[in-house]
């Protein structure tokens, strides 16, 4: 089975840094992906990790520890437009399984 | 990137009827999936659409309820059969070329409301 957990909701202030965690227990693992989904829209790709460590992509960074079954997405210099749901997904045996999603509220 | 056209974008259906959702991609893709997203929730994988053969369904989803076709590498359909209000959801087509390219692309979704 696939078990992927994220916090349900987080709130942060514009300009701040926020870390969204994702833990997983899956029957296999080929990569960990992060997607952003604004309300009423389809998810869009943000970042992915295949090996342990940090991947940086502008204001967004993602970290992976395969031994701990753990990843996080780090968002810096938060903007109001970052208010959205953030989904982590495990790529496993040619399929993508999504976590429950974290709704991020950015306040002024 | 891939451009995915999904239709209908939304529909209101009567209980007991069936609806077919179409997904057209502007290029040949290796992987094609159908997801369901119920209100306020994340994406649940229904099945992998396999070109020229039967789809591979996830636990809790069966072919009789969600028949899927994929006649070629650019097109797939998902039918939601004998609908009930519990089937009210957004259904999303997604495509990918494999882990080496990193990402899934999503259609805009089909929002179904079953009365």
Interface residues (C-beta under 8 A of the other chain):
Chain A: X1 X30 X31 X33 X35 X41 X42 X43 X44 X45 X48 X50 X85 X87 X89 X91 X94 X95 X96 X97 X98 X99 X100 X101
Chain B: X31 X33 X35 X41 X42 X43 X44 X45 X48 X59 X92 X94 X96 X98 X99 X102 X103 X104 X105 X106 X107 X108 X109
